[in-house]
């Protein structure tokens, strides 16, 4: 939660927060931050959390080498992370990607199409009741908790 008494389900999640949530859910050991990402410093609360998910290949930096820890994580980024976490947890790599049939499937970035299709095929994520996926919007804390719960129940 945001603190010991508040979950804040409708608030968005940053990339650093989701890295920490995944690391803790999978019970990965934290790793001493190696200083390889220019927008993360050793003093950041999330530095060792991020290093752990970087080490396991669950998350990565962007094309320019930045992690963007304080950016809100999008739903299509969440799909990539949850599929990579699934592969690490289960060892299963042969995952069929479902064809996307959402009304807004054309809005899913090319790099994310396979991840969204795999996450849907695995039942880890779902779309909205109006047959949209909304790939570019920020993931909420409730959505993050739901996908992590589904991952842990695999």
N, CA, C and O atoms as a DFTB+ gen file, in Angstrom:
616 C
 N C O
     1  1       0.804      -1.190       0.000
     2  2       0.000       0.000       0.000
     3  2       0.845       1.252       0.000
     4  3       2.075       1.196       0.034
     5  1       0.172       2.369      -0.038
     6  2       0.869       3.659       0.046
     7  2       1.504       3.839       1.416
     8  3       2.574       4.433       1.557
     9  1       0.814       3.308       2.423
    10  2       1.354       3.291       3.782
    11  2       0.703       2.119       4.500
    12  3       0.067       1.285       3.855
    13  1       0.843       2.036       5.800
    14  2       0.333       0.868       6.526
    15  2      -1.186       0.780       6.562
    16  3      -1.731      -0.287       6.843
    17  1      -1.887       1.887       6.281
    18  2      -3.352       1.873       6.367
    19  2      -4.048       2.248       5.062
    20  3      -5.278       2.233       5.013
    21  1      -3.323       2.578       4.020
    22  2      -3.947       3.051       2.782
    23  2      -3.393       2.294       1.574
    24  3      -2.183       2.275       1.346
    25  1      -4.299       1.664       0.795
    26  2      -3.900       0.949      -0.417
    27  2      -3.956       1.852      -1.642
    28  3      -3.101       1.743      -2.521
    29  1      -4.938       2.738      -1.722
    30  2      -5.105       3.675      -2.839
    31  2      -5.220       2.936      -4.176
    32  3      -4.373       3.118      -5.051
    33  1      -6.255       2.104      -4.347
    34  2      -6.358       1.246      -5.536
    35  2      -6.454       1.978      -6.860
    36  3      -6.034       1.433      -7.881
    37  1      -6.984       3.179      -6.887
    38  2      -7.162       3.884      -8.154
    39  2      -5.980       4.765      -8.533
    40  3      -5.982       5.374      -9.603
    41  1      -4.973       4.839      -7.670
    42  2      -3.787       5.629      -7.993
    43  2      -2.897       4.859      -8.965
    44  3      -2.934       3.631      -9.033
    45  1      -2.114       5.602      -9.701
    46  2      -1.203       4.972     -10.659
    47  2       0.036       4.430      -9.954
    48  3       0.278       4.712      -8.781
    49  1       0.810       3.650     -10.693
    50  2       2.010       3.003     -10.180
    51  2       3.196       3.453     -11.023
    52  3       3.107       3.492     -12.250
    53  1       4.296       3.790     -10.377
    54  2       5.495       4.143     -11.131
    55  2       6.229       2.869     -11.535
    56  3       5.953       1.784     -11.025
    57  1       7.152       3.025     -12.448
    58  2       7.958       1.889     -12.892
    59  2       8.787       1.344     -11.732
    60  3       8.953       0.130     -11.611
    61  1       9.309       2.222     -10.880
    62  2      10.082       1.776      -9.719
    63  2       9.196       1.020      -8.736
    64  3       9.610      -0.003      -8.190
    65  1       7.984       1.514      -8.507
    66  2       7.067       0.828      -7.596
    67  2       6.700      -0.553      -8.114
    68  3       6.643      -1.511      -7.344
    69  1       6.451      -0.663      -9.420
    70  2       6.080      -1.966      -9.966
    71  2       7.269      -2.926      -9.912
    72  3       7.095      -4.121      -9.672
    73  1       8.466      -2.406     -10.132
    74  2       9.665      -3.244      -9.987
    75  2       9.740      -3.805      -8.572
    76  3      10.023      -4.988      -8.379
    77  1       9.484      -2.951      -7.586
    78  2       9.520      -3.400      -6.191
    79  2       8.413      -4.406      -5.912
    80  3       8.638      -5.396      -5.215
    81  1       7.225      -4.167      -6.445
    82  2       6.105      -5.085      -6.229
    83  2       6.416      -6.467      -6.811
    84  3       6.157      -7.486      -6.170
    85  1       6.966      -6.498      -8.014
    86  2       7.302      -7.766      -8.665
    87  2       8.421      -8.468      -7.899
    88  3       8.345      -9.671      -7.648
    89  1       9.450      -7.725      -7.533
    90  2      10.573      -8.315      -6.808
    91  2      10.099      -8.960      -5.521
    92  3      10.503     -10.075      -5.191
    93  1       9.245      -8.261      -4.795
    94  2       8.737      -8.775      -3.519
    95  2       7.790      -9.947      -3.735
    96  3       7.829     -10.918      -2.979
    97  1       6.944      -9.872      -4.752
    98  2       5.989     -10.953      -5.020
    99  2       6.710     -12.253      -5.360
   100  3       6.288     -13.328      -4.936
   101  1       7.785     -12.157      -6.117
   102  2       8.538     -13.339      -6.513
   103  2       9.599     -13.723      -5.475
   104  3      10.310     -14.715      -5.627
   105  1       9.682     -12.918      -4.429
   106  2      10.628     -13.175      -3.337
   107  2      12.068     -13.246      -3.846
   108  3      12.864     -14.068      -3.392
   109  1      12.381     -12.372      -4.793
   110  2      13.752     -12.290      -5.295
   111  2      14.604     -11.545      -4.277
   112  3      14.129     -10.611      -3.631
   113  1      15.832     -11.944      -4.137
   114  2      16.745     -11.216      -3.261
   115  2      17.031      -9.857      -3.871
   116  3      17.181      -9.735      -5.087
   117  1      17.106      -8.825      -3.021
   118  2      17.534      -7.537      -3.548
   119  2      18.997      -7.670      -3.938
   120  3      19.724      -8.506      -3.400
   121  1      19.408      -6.854      -4.858
   122  2      20.782      -6.889      -5.347
   123  2      21.375      -5.498      -5.199
   124  3      20.709      -4.503      -5.484
   125  1      22.595      -5.426      -4.765
   126  2      23.257      -4.142      -4.622
   127  2      23.286      -3.448      -5.978
   128  3      23.748      -4.017      -6.967
   129  1      22.792      -2.222      -6.014
   130  2      22.696      -1.480      -7.257
   131  2      24.076      -1.299      -7.878
   132  3      25.026      -0.907      -7.200
   133  1      24.176      -1.584      -9.160
   134  2      25.452      -1.557      -9.880
   135  2      25.763      -0.209     -10.539
   136  3      26.853      -0.018     -11.079
   137  1      24.806       0.724     -10.494
   138  2      25.051       2.047     -11.059
   139  2      25.031       2.104     -12.569
   140  3      25.614       3.017     -13.154
   141  1      24.380       1.158     -13.216
   142  2      24.411       1.076     -14.678
   143  2      23.327       1.889     -15.381
   144  3      23.351       2.010     -16.606
   145  1      22.394       2.438     -14.645
   146  2      21.284       3.196     -15.236
   147  2      21.460       4.671     -14.853
   148  3      21.518       4.989     -13.666
   149  1      21.544       5.573     -15.832
   150  2      21.862       6.970     -15.519
   151  2      20.812       7.720     -14.690
   152  3      21.147       8.706     -14.034
   153  1      19.563       7.280     -14.706
   154  2      18.545       8.019     -13.947
   155  2      18.199       7.351     -12.618
   156  3      17.138       7.608     -12.049
   157  1      19.093       6.497     -12.127
   158  2      18.943       5.878     -10.808
   159  2      20.245       6.099     -10.051
   160  3      21.338       5.900     -10.582
   161  1      20.099       6.515      -8.799
   162  2      21.299       6.687      -7.973
   163  2      21.297       5.661      -6.849
   164  3      20.252       5.112      -6.500
   165  1      22.457       5.410      -6.293
   166  2      22.587       4.446      -5.193
   167  2      21.697       4.792      -4.012
   168  3      21.310       3.904      -3.253
   169  1      21.366       6.065      -3.844
   170  2      20.578       6.532      -2.700
   171  2      19.074       6.380      -2.897
   172  3      18.319       6.542      -1.938
   173  1      18.619       6.077      -4.096
   174  2      17.179       5.933      -4.347
   175  2      16.638       4.724      -3.599
   176  3      17.281       3.674      -3.564
   177  1      15.463       4.865      -3.000
   178  2      14.879       3.775      -2.211
   179  2      14.698       2.508      -3.035
   180  3      14.706       1.403      -2.494
   181  1      14.537       2.669      -4.326
   182  2      14.224       1.555      -5.216
   183  2      15.443       0.990      -5.941
   184  3      15.302       0.029      -6.697
   185  1      16.624       1.549      -5.736
   186  2      17.800       1.162      -6.519
   187  2      18.067      -0.344      -6.459
   188  3      18.274      -0.971      -7.499
   189  1      18.066      -0.926      -5.275
   190  2      18.344      -2.362      -5.151
   191  2      17.183      -3.217      -5.656
   192  3      17.393      -4.319      -6.161
   193  1      15.961      -2.708      -5.518
   194  2      14.779      -3.399      -6.044
   195  2      14.874      -3.485      -7.569
   196  3      14.679      -4.549      -8.158
   197  1      15.175      -2.359      -8.189
   198  2      15.291      -2.313      -9.648
   199  2      16.430      -3.211     -10.111
   200  3      16.287      -3.927     -11.102
   201  1      17.553      -3.185      -9.411
   202  2      18.683      -4.032      -9.807
   203  2      18.284      -5.498      -9.822
   204  3      18.701      -6.245     -10.707
   205  1      17.484      -5.915      -8.854
   206  2      17.054      -7.321      -8.795
   207  2      16.244      -7.709     -10.028
   208  3      16.460      -8.783     -10.589
   209  1      15.313      -6.855     -10.459
   210  2      14.510      -7.198     -11.638
   211  2      15.305      -7.029     -12.932
   212  3      15.041      -7.716     -13.919
   213  1      16.268      -6.123     -12.928
   214  2      17.167      -6.012     -14.082
   215  2      17.993      -7.285     -14.221
   216  3      18.145      -7.818     -15.320
   217  1      18.523      -7.768     -13.101
   218  2      19.356      -8.973     -13.119
   219  2      18.608     -10.174     -13.677
   220  3      19.197     -11.016     -14.355
   221  1      17.312     -10.254     -13.396
   222  2      16.505     -11.396     -13.829
   223  2      15.890     -11.198     -15.204
   224  3      15.235     -12.104     -15.720
   225  1      16.086     -10.029     -15.810
   226  2      15.541      -9.765     -17.136
   227  2      14.043      -9.491     -17.145
   228  3      13.401      -9.560     -18.193
   229  1      13.491      -9.182     -15.984
   230  2      12.052      -8.918     -15.905
   231  2      11.723      -7.532     -16.447
   232  3      10.721      -7.348     -17.136
   233  1      12.566      -6.569     -16.133
   234  2      12.401      -5.212     -16.631
   235  2      13.735      -4.778     -17.220
   236  3      14.774      -5.390     -16.972
   237  1      13.681      -3.711     -18.005
   238  2      14.895      -3.167     -18.602
   239  2      14.722      -1.665     -18.761
   240  3      13.653      -1.108     -18.510
   241  1      15.792      -1.037     -19.181
   242  2      15.706       0.381     -19.478
   243  2      15.103       0.596     -20.856
   244  3      14.797      -0.357     -21.573
   245  1      14.937       1.855     -21.211
   246  2      14.384       2.163     -22.530
   247  2      15.496       2.136     -23.582
   248  3      16.635       1.784     -23.275
   249  1      15.169       2.501     -24.799
   250  2      16.127       2.444     -25.904
   251  2      17.332       3.346     -25.672
   252  3      18.392       3.127     -26.258
   253  1      17.180       4.359     -24.821
   254  2      18.275       5.279     -24.525
   255  2      19.027       4.907     -23.253
   256  3      19.926       5.631     -22.823
   257  1      18.655       3.769     -22.647
   258  2      19.357       3.319     -21.458
   259  2      18.814       3.853     -20.145
   260  3      19.418       3.629     -19.096
   261  1      17.694       4.552     -20.176
   262  2      17.090       5.102     -18.961
   263  2      16.000       4.163     -18.453
   264  3      15.302       3.524     -19.240
   265  1      15.862       4.086     -17.144
   266  2      14.821       3.248     -16.559
   267  2      13.516       4.024     -16.381
   268  3      12.440       3.426     -16.383
   269  1      13.596       5.321     -16.231
   270  2      12.433       6.190     -15.995
   271  2      11.666       5.730     -14.741
   272  3      10.468       5.459     -14.819
   273  1      12.343       5.641     -13.601
   274  2      11.741       5.064     -12.401
   275  2      10.511       5.792     -11.885
   276  3       9.633       5.174     -11.282
   277  1      10.438       7.085     -12.113
   278  2       9.312       7.856     -11.584
   279  2       8.183       8.047     -12.589
   280  3       7.165       8.663     -12.273
   281  1       8.361       7.518     -13.804
   282  2       7.276       7.551     -14.790
   283  2       6.220       6.520     -14.399
   284  3       6.535       5.461     -13.856
   285  1       4.986       6.844     -14.679
   286  2       3.921       5.872     -14.443
   287  2       4.073       4.740     -15.447
   288  3       4.384       4.975     -16.615
   289  1       3.853       3.509     -14.989
   290  2       3.969       2.363     -15.882
   291  2       2.664       2.206     -16.661
   292  3       1.576       2.247     -16.086
   293  1       2.787       2.030     -17.958
   294  2       1.593       1.881     -18.795
   295  2       1.120       0.428     -18.774
   296  3       1.839      -0.473     -18.342
   297  1      -0.084       0.231     -19.242
   298  2      -0.644      -1.119     -19.277
   299  2       0.112      -2.019     -20.252
   300  3       0.209      -3.225     -20.023
   301  1       0.650      -1.455     -21.336
   302  2       1.423      -2.300     -22.241
   303  2       2.792      -2.619     -21.650
   304  3       3.316      -3.708     -21.884
   305  1       3.384      -1.702     -20.893
   306  2       4.635      -2.013     -20.199
   307  2       4.392      -3.080     -19.134
   308  3       5.208      -3.983     -18.947
   309  1       3.258      -2.964     -18.439
   310  2       2.892      -3.957     -17.428
   311  2       2.818      -5.350     -18.055
   312  3       3.241      -6.328     -17.439
   313  1       2.285      -5.446     -19.271
   314  2       2.166      -6.747     -19.932
   315  2       3.539      -7.369     -20.146
   316  3       3.720      -8.565     -19.920
   317  1       4.500      -6.573     -20.576
   318  2       5.856      -7.096     -20.789
   319  2       6.448      -7.594     -19.470
   320  3       7.029      -8.677     -19.413
   321  1       6.298      -6.804     -18.428
   322  2       6.874      -7.166     -17.128
   323  2       6.230      -8.437     -16.585
   324  3       6.930      -9.320     -16.089
   325  1       4.910      -8.540     -16.672
   326  2       4.232      -9.692     -16.073
   327  2       4.526     -10.968     -16.869
   328  3       4.599     -12.048     -16.284
   329  1       4.696     -10.864     -18.183
   330  2       5.067     -12.039     -18.976
   331  2       6.489     -12.473     -18.619
   332  3       6.747     -13.663     -18.440
   333  1       7.400     -11.525     -18.516
   334  2       8.776     -11.872     -18.134
   335  2       8.824     -12.476     -16.730
   336  3       9.598     -13.400     -16.482
   337  1       8.011     -11.968     -15.821
   338  2       7.951     -12.526     -14.462
   339  2       7.384     -13.943     -14.502
   340  3       7.852     -14.819     -13.775
   341  1       6.386     -14.170     -15.340
   342  2       5.804     -15.509     -15.500
   343  2       6.862     -16.498     -15.997
   344  3       6.976     -17.609     -15.478
   345  1       7.622     -16.089     -16.992
   346  2       8.666     -16.960     -17.548
   347  2       9.695     -17.296     -16.472
   348  3      10.116     -18.446     -16.350
   349  1      10.098     -16.300     -15.697
   350  2      11.059     -16.557     -14.623
   351  2      10.469     -17.503     -13.577
   352  3      11.146     -18.423     -13.118
   353  1       9.223     -17.281     -13.207
   354  2       8.581     -18.083     -12.160
   355  2       8.349     -19.526     -12.590
   356  3       8.566     -20.451     -11.807
   357  1       7.912     -19.720     -13.823
   358  2       7.498     -21.055     -14.267
   359  2       8.540     -21.780     -15.116
   360  3       8.539     -23.009     -15.186
   361  1       9.416     -21.034     -15.752
   362  2      10.361     -21.636     -16.685
   363  2       9.752     -21.907     -18.050
   364  3      10.444     -22.386     -18.948
   365  1       8.489     -21.615     -18.218
   366  2       7.791     -21.833     -19.488
   367  2       8.087     -20.660     -20.420
   368  3       7.815     -19.506     -20.086
   369  1       8.640     -20.962     -21.579
   370  2       8.947     -19.910     -22.548
   371  2       8.113     -20.008     -23.821
   372  3       8.004     -19.040     -24.573
   373  1       7.527     -21.177     -24.061
   374  2       6.733     -21.399     -25.263
   375  2       5.293     -20.973     -24.989
   376  3       4.433     -21.803     -24.691
   377  1       5.046     -19.682     -25.092
   378  2       3.733     -19.117     -24.788
   379  2       3.142     -18.566     -26.077
   380  3       3.748     -17.725     -26.741
   381  1       1.974     -19.041     -26.417
   382  2       1.319     -18.547     -27.627
   383  2       0.687     -17.186     -27.349
   384  3      -0.029     -17.012     -26.363
   385  1       0.955     -16.244     -28.213
   386  2       0.368     -14.913     -28.089
   387  2      -0.988     -14.898     -28.770
   388  3      -1.106     -15.205     -29.956
   389  1      -1.999     -14.540     -28.014
   390  2      -3.349     -14.439     -28.567
   391  2      -3.421     -13.227     -29.497
   392  3      -2.830     -12.185     -29.215
   393  1      -4.145     -13.372     -30.598
   394  2      -4.368     -12.221     -31.469
   395  2      -5.197     -11.194     -30.724
   396  3      -6.195     -11.528     -30.087
   397  1      -4.781      -9.958     -30.809
   398  2      -5.492      -8.889     -30.105
   399  2      -6.743      -8.515     -30.878
   400  3      -6.691      -8.240     -32.076
   401  1      -7.865      -8.509     -30.176
   402  2      -9.128      -8.182     -30.830
   403  2      -9.854      -7.050     -30.110
   404  3     -11.074      -6.920     -30.211
   405  1      -9.104      -6.245     -29.395
   406  2      -9.707      -5.100     -28.716
   407  2     -10.023      -4.010     -29.728
   408  3      -9.392      -3.926     -30.782
   409  1     -10.990      -3.188     -29.406
   410  2     -11.349      -2.083     -30.295
   411  2     -10.181      -1.131     -30.494
   412  3     -10.111      -0.448     -31.515
   413  1      -9.260      -1.074     -29.532
   414  2      -8.112      -0.175     -29.623
   415  2      -6.791      -0.923     -29.802
   416  3      -5.731      -0.393     -29.467
   417  1      -6.844      -2.136     -30.321
   418  2      -5.624      -2.927     -30.520
   419  2      -4.588      -2.187     -31.362
   420  3      -3.385      -2.362     -31.165
   421  1      -5.051      -1.367     -32.293
   422  2      -4.142      -0.610     -33.150
   423  2      -3.294       0.379     -32.354
   424  3      -2.289       0.877     -32.862
   425  1      -3.683       0.667     -31.120
   426  2      -2.925       1.606     -30.285
   427  2      -1.792       0.930     -29.506
   428  3      -0.961       1.615     -28.911
   429  1      -1.752      -0.400     -29.506
   430  2      -0.673      -1.116     -28.826
   431  2       0.598      -0.932     -29.652
   432  3       0.611      -1.228     -30.847
   433  1       1.661      -0.448     -29.023
   434  2       2.924      -0.258     -29.731
   435  2       3.429      -1.597     -30.272
   436  3       3.189      -2.648     -29.678
   437  1       4.127      -1.544     -31.397
   438  2       4.598      -2.765     -32.063
   439  2       5.415      -3.651     -31.126
   440  3       5.273      -4.873     -31.158
   441  1       6.266      -3.054     -30.293
   442  2       7.103      -3.854     -29.398
   443  2       6.280      -4.591     -28.349
   444  3       6.734      -5.595     -27.801
   445  1       5.066      -4.098     -28.061
   446  2       4.250      -4.652     -26.983
   447  2       3.201      -5.656     -27.438
   448  3       2.629      -6.357     -26.602
   449  1       2.930      -5.746     -28.733
   450  2       1.845      -6.604     -29.228
   451  2       2.003      -8.043     -28.741
   452  3       1.049      -8.637     -28.239
   453  1       3.191      -8.596     -28.887
   454  2       3.417      -9.986     -28.481
   455  2       3.222     -10.159     -26.968
   456  3       2.620     -11.138     -26.527
   457  1       3.730      -9.212     -26.180
   458  2       3.598      -9.313     -24.719
   459  2       2.144      -9.218     -24.271
   460  3       1.706      -9.982     -23.411
   461  1       1.399      -8.288     -24.849
   462  2      -0.020      -8.152     -24.498
   463  2      -0.754      -9.431     -24.894
   464  3      -1.568      -9.943     -24.125
   465  1      -0.470      -9.950     -26.090
   466  2      -1.103     -11.193     -26.533
   467  2      -0.781     -12.366     -25.628
   468  3      -1.659     -13.180     -25.337
   469  1       0.459     -12.468     -25.178
   470  2       0.848     -13.557     -24.278
   471  2       0.204     -13.386     -22.902
   472  3      -0.277     -14.357     -22.318
   473  1       0.193     -12.177     -22.391
   474  2      -0.397     -11.938     -21.070
   475  2      -1.890     -12.256     -21.077
   476  3      -2.421     -12.778     -20.097
   477  1      -2.558     -11.944     -22.169
   478  2      -3.982     -12.254     -22.289
   479  2      -4.168     -13.762     -22.426
   480  3      -5.051     -14.340     -21.793
   481  1      -3.344     -14.396     -23.246
   482  2      -3.420     -15.847     -23.431
   483  2      -3.224     -16.587     -22.102
   484  3      -3.881     -17.596     -21.848
   485  1      -2.332     -16.087     -21.270
   486  2      -2.066     -16.700     -19.964
   487  2      -3.132     -16.364     -18.921
   488  3      -3.157     -16.958     -17.842
   489  1      -4.004     -15.421     -19.240
   490  2      -5.027     -15.007     -18.283
   491  2      -4.493     -14.083     -17.204
   492  3      -5.119     -13.920     -16.157
   493  1      -3.337     -13.475     -17.452
   494  2      -2.737     -12.595     -16.453
   495  2      -3.319     -11.183     -16.494
   496  3      -3.371     -10.492     -15.477
   497  1      -3.752     -10.766     -17.679
   498  2      -4.368      -9.448     -17.804
   499  2      -5.644      -9.570     -18.621
   500  3      -5.856     -10.546     -19.340
   501  1      -6.473      -8.572     -18.495
   502  2      -7.728      -8.528     -19.228
   503  2      -7.928      -7.119     -19.771
   504  3      -7.217      -6.182     -19.405
   505  1      -8.895      -7.000     -20.635
   506  2      -9.272      -5.693     -21.134
   507  2     -10.402      -5.124     -20.291
   508  3     -10.741      -5.651     -19.231
   509  1     -10.960      -4.060     -20.778
   510  2     -12.078      -3.391     -20.106
   511  2     -13.402      -3.909     -20.662
   512  3     -13.443      -4.549     -21.713
   513  1     -14.459      -3.627     -19.954
   514  2     -15.793      -4.086     -20.363
   515  2     -16.230      -3.548     -21.725
   516  3     -17.085      -4.144     -22.380
   517  1     -15.652      -2.430     -22.153
   518  2     -16.030      -1.850     -23.447
   519  2     -15.163      -2.379     -24.598
   520  3     -15.089      -1.757     -25.658
   521  1     -14.505      -3.534     -24.385
   522  2     -13.657      -4.186     -25.378
   523  2     -12.454      -3.323     -25.779
   524  3     -12.048      -3.319     -26.941
   525  1     -11.892      -2.600     -24.817
   526  2     -10.655      -1.868     -25.046
   527  2      -9.582      -2.410     -24.111
   528  3      -9.878      -3.016     -23.081
   529  1      -8.336      -2.180     -24.492
   530  2      -7.214      -2.553     -23.635
   531  2      -6.589      -1.310     -22.999
   532  3      -6.101      -1.371     -21.871
   533  1      -6.601      -0.201     -23.705
   534  2      -6.053       1.069     -23.232
   535  2      -4.558       0.925     -22.917
   536  3      -4.133       1.115     -21.777
   537  1      -3.780       0.590     -23.934
   538  2      -2.375       0.252     -23.725
   539  2      -1.506       1.365     -23.154
   540  3      -0.567       1.099     -22.403
   541  1      -1.811       2.595     -23.503
   542  2      -0.943       3.697     -23.094
   543  2      -1.293       4.349     -21.775
   544  3      -0.542       5.191     -21.281
   545  1      -2.435       3.969     -21.191
   546  2      -2.784       4.619     -19.929
   547  2      -2.014       3.975     -18.780
   548  3      -1.503       2.861     -18.896
   549  1      -1.946       4.691     -17.692
   550  2      -1.216       4.208     -16.528
   551  2      -1.952       3.075     -15.849
   552  3      -3.175       3.090     -15.709
   553  1      -1.185       2.105     -15.437
   554  2      -1.729       0.993     -14.663
   555  2      -2.083       1.509     -13.267
   556  3      -1.355       2.319     -12.693
   557  1      -3.193       1.038     -12.734
   558  2      -3.555       1.420     -11.369
   559  2      -2.978       0.420     -10.371
   560  3      -2.557      -0.674     -10.747
   561  1      -2.964       0.801      -9.122
   562  2      -2.478      -0.090      -8.067
   563  2      -3.358      -1.343      -7.994
   564  3      -2.855      -2.442      -7.762
   565  1      -4.661      -1.177      -8.189
   566  2      -5.564      -2.333      -8.167
   567  2      -5.246      -3.283      -9.311
   568  3      -5.229      -4.498      -9.113
   569  1      -4.992      -2.752     -10.510
   570  2      -4.639      -3.600     -11.643
   571  2      -3.316      -4.321     -11.392
   572  3      -3.175      -5.502     -11.709
   573  1      -2.361      -3.611     -10.826
   574  2      -1.078      -4.232     -10.502
   575  2      -1.240      -5.366      -9.513
   576  3      -0.642      -6.430      -9.673
   577  1      -2.049      -5.140      -8.489
   578  2      -2.294      -6.190      -7.493
   579  2      -2.993      -7.389      -8.131
   580  3      -2.695      -8.536      -7.797
   581  1      -3.923      -7.123      -9.047
   582  2      -4.659      -8.208      -9.705
   583  2      -3.742      -9.063     -10.568
   584  3      -3.808     -10.291     -10.499
   585  1      -2.880      -8.440     -11.385
   586  2      -2.018      -9.236     -12.251
   587  2      -0.973     -10.008     -11.427
   588  3      -0.617     -11.134     -11.773
   589  1      -0.496      -9.411     -10.365
   590  2       0.467     -10.111      -9.511
   591  2      -0.203     -11.281      -8.812
   592  3       0.396     -12.348      -8.679
   593  1      -1.444     -11.094      -8.363
   594  2      -2.187     -12.185      -7.743
   595  2      -2.367     -13.339      -8.720
   596  3      -2.199     -14.503      -8.355
   597  1      -2.713     -13.009      -9.974
   598  2      -2.886     -14.064     -10.983
   599  2      -1.549     -14.765     -11.260
   600  3      -1.511     -15.980     -11.452
   601  1      -0.479     -14.010     -11.279
   602  2       0.846     -14.599     -11.484
   603  2       1.185     -15.564     -10.355
   604  3       1.681     -16.662     -10.611
   605  1       0.932     -15.180      -9.144
   606  2       1.279     -16.014      -7.998
   607  2       0.421     -17.268      -7.908
   608  3       0.823     -18.258      -7.298
   609  1      -0.764     -17.227      -8.518
   610  2      -1.653     -18.383      -8.501
   611  2      -1.403     -19.323      -9.671
   612  3      -2.117     -20.313      -9.830
   613  1      -0.409     -19.031     -10.483
   614  2      -0.043     -19.914     -11.614
   615  2       0.722     -21.103     -11.093
   616  3       1.125     -21.967     -11.872
